[in-house]
Amino acid sequence: MADPHLQVATDDRPLLRPDKPPVHWGFPLLVGALIAAAAAVYYFWQLRVEPQRQAPEPSPQVASRPDSQPRIEHPIVPSAAPLPALSESDAALRETLAGLFGKTTFDTLFHPQDIVRHFVATIDNLPRKTVALRLVPIKPAPGAFRTSGPEGHTIVGPDNAARYAPYVRALEALDSAKIVALYVRFYPLFQDAYAELGYPSGYFNDRLFEVIDHLLAAPDVRPPVALVQPKVLYEYADPELQELSAGQKMLVRMGPENEAKVKAKLRELKKALTRGV
């Protein structure tokens, strides 16, 4: 029997008892990822509009650093503004996010504790098989996962995608300039959280690019999406779908229209990143 304590649920999978209301995260995780993803756009925008702010060319000594120090592919120019310590950053993040989204929206969407740590952990885990719900910074979408069809022929319900529509609308309405400015301002804290997560030599913004590319590689699945229930929990009937990562399964679960909109936003950001805006 599948152990729910080992297979931590995310909205990437229909793994729930038929008689028990499920917990659903899905698209909210992607909102967290995109908030961070958009930040690198701001970096390139700075280089184009204000070239005098570019970091100086690295010295030969820096350029020839040992192989144990990976080369940074997508550097962020640190803000000169003073920042709180990572463990004391929640108040500043709450104030900033509430100003960006509005206090009511912030209270509705976000968990107010360990915001930076939870964003970093969630983004890092999206390409993996599961995402720990206790680390997700965004609150779940309301309502239960919807299925249809008789026993033995269960599919993802055609009305399930509607649960994600408000999140997709919120994503499309986000002010990218403000989001990326927030990310750049607090980037040292994101980097600290990434090192704390177990990557002392890694660079969080590079990981962010990897996650964007991974999400864009999710298959475009047309309904109906068949489910099976080998034991207690639902699984995708297609073995290839069942083997997808947590983040890619989330996109599939949202339905093709929502998935297309999210991918369009990701491509927009990636285009801005690669072309310098």
N, C-alpha and C positions, 0 to 999 in steps of 0.2 A: 504493500500500500504506500502510495506517495505520502511523504512526511511533510506537512505544511510548514513545519519549523525549519526544514532543510530547504525546501523550495519556497523561498520568501515570495509572496505574491506581489505582482505588479499588474498594472492594467494591460500588460503585454500578453496576458494569457487568460483563457476562459477556464480557470482551474478552481471551480467552486461547486459546493454541494447544491443540487437543484432546490433544496428546501431551505437554504440559508442565504440571506442577502449578502452579496459580495462586496468587497472593498475594491474601488476602482481609482486608479491613478492616471494611467494613460497620458493624455495630452498635457496635463499639468507638468509632468516631468520635462516635456519638450519645451514648454514655456521657460522653465529654468535654464535649460540648455541654450535656448536662443538668446535669452537675456545676456548670458555670458558670451555667446558666439558673436553677437553684434559688435562687441567691444573692439575687436581687432579692426573693424571698419574705421573706427575713429582714429586708430593709430595711423593708418595710411592717409586718412584725410588730413591729419596734422602734417604729415610729410609733404603733401601736395600744396596745402594752403599756407603753411607756415614753415618753410624749409629751414629757417634759422633754428628751429627747435630740434632738428635731427641730432641724434646722438653722434658724438665724434667717431671718426674712423678708429677701429680697434688697433692697438699697437701690435707690432709683430709678436710681442710676448703673449698677448691675449689670443691672437689668431692661431698661435701654435700650441694652444693648451693641450694637455694629454687627451688621448682617446676616451679616458674615463669620464671626461666632461663633455657630454654630447653638445653638438652645435645647435644653437637656437635657430629655428627656422622662421619663426614669426614673433620677433621681439616686440615688447611693449615699452614705450617711453614712460618711465615712472613719473607720477605726479609729484610735484614738490610740496604739496599740501601735507601737513602733519596728519597722521592717522593714529587711531587708538590701537592697542594691542589686539591681536586676533580674539583672545578670550574676552575682550571688553568691547567688541565691535557691534554687538547687536543693537544697542541704542542708536548708534549713528546710522546703521543700515535701515532700521525701522523708520526712522525719521525721513531718510532720503527716499525710500521706496513708497512710504505713505504720501510724500509730496509728489511723487511721480504718478502713482496710480490713483491717489485719493485714499483717505483713511479708511473709508468703508470698503473699498475694493481690496485694499491691503489686508484688512482684518478678515475678509472673506476668503482670499486666495492663499495667504502665506501663513506658515508657522513662524512665530516670532523669535524662536530660540536657535542659536547656532546657525545663523543664516548662511554665512560664508562657507563654513565647513560642510553644511548639507548640500549646497549648490555644487561644490567641488566633488564631493563623494558621488552625488547623483550623476553628474556629467561623466565622471570617470567610469561609472558602472553601466551606462547605457549600452555600450557595445558588448557587455557581458550577458550571461544567461539570466541573471536576476538582479533586481535592485531592492535593497533593504528598505522597507516602508518607513522604518523609524528614522531614516536619513533623508527622506524626501522633504524639500523645503516648501512645496506647494500642496495645498489641501486637495483632497480627491474631488473629482466630478460627482455631482449628486446622482442618485438613482442607481438601479441595479443593472448589471450586465444582462442584455436581452437576447434570448434565443427563440427559435421557432422550429416547427417541424415535429413530427411524431417521434416516439422513442426509436432509436436506431437510425434515424435520419435527421439528426439535429444540425441546425446551421446557426451561424451568428444572425440574430434578428435583424431584418432590414431597417428597423427603427432604432437600432442601437447607435448609429452614427449621430443621431440628433442630440445625444447627450453631450457630444463634444463641440457642437456648433458655437456655444457661447465662448468657449476657450479659443476657438479658431478666430472668431470675430475680434476678441481681445488681442490676439497676436497680430492680426492685420492692422489694428488701430494703434499699436505701440509706436511711440515716437523714437525711432532708432537713434537719432542724435543724442537724445537725453539718456537712453539706455546705455549707449556706448560710453558716454561721458561718465556715467556712474561707474561702469566697469573699470575704466582707465583710472579713475580717481582712487578706487579701492583695490586696484590690481595687486599691490604688494601683499595684501591680506589673502587674496586668492592663491598667490604663490606660496605663502606661508602654510596655508591649509593643505596645499598639494604636497609639500615637503612633509608635513605632519602625517599625511595619509600613507606615507611610505615611499615617496619619490624624492629624496633629498637632492638628487642630481637631475631630476626631470624639470620640464618647463610647462606650466599649466596651459598657457596659450597654445602651445604646439599640440597638446592633447586635445584641446578644444577643436582645432582644425581636423584632427583625426576623427573625432566624433561626428562632425558635420559631414565629412565624406562617407562615413559609415552609414549614417541615416539616409543620405541620398541614394545609397546603394540598395535600400530596401526594395523588394519587388512590388510592382503595381498589380495588386490582386483584385480581380473582379469577382463580385458576388455571384452565386452564394458561396460562403466559406463553410465547409463542412467541419463538424466537430465529432469527436468520439469520446467515450467515457469508459476507458479500460478498467478503472477501479472506482475511486471516489471522485476524482477530479476530471474536469473536461480537458481535452487536448485537441490540437488541430489534427484533423484526419490526414492532411498532407504532411508526410514526414519532413519535407523541406521547410514548410512553414513552422513546424514544431521545433526545428533546430535553429530558427532565427534567434538573434539576440533580443534582449529585453526591449531596447529602443526600437528595433525594426518591427517587432511584434506589435508595439504600441501603434505604430503608423498603420499597420494592416488592420488593427482592431478599430481604428477610427473611421474606416470606410474610404472608398476611393476618392470621393470628392474632397473630404477633409485632408486626406493624405496629400493630394495634389496641391492644395493650398499651402500646406506646411512646407512641402518640398520647393514650391515656388519661392517662398520666403527664404529658405536656405540657399537656393541658387542665387537669389538676389544678393544676399550677404556675401556669398563666396565670390561672385563676380566683382563686387566692390573690393573685396580683399585682394584678389589677384590682379586687378587692373588699377589699383590705387585710387579708386573712386572715380 
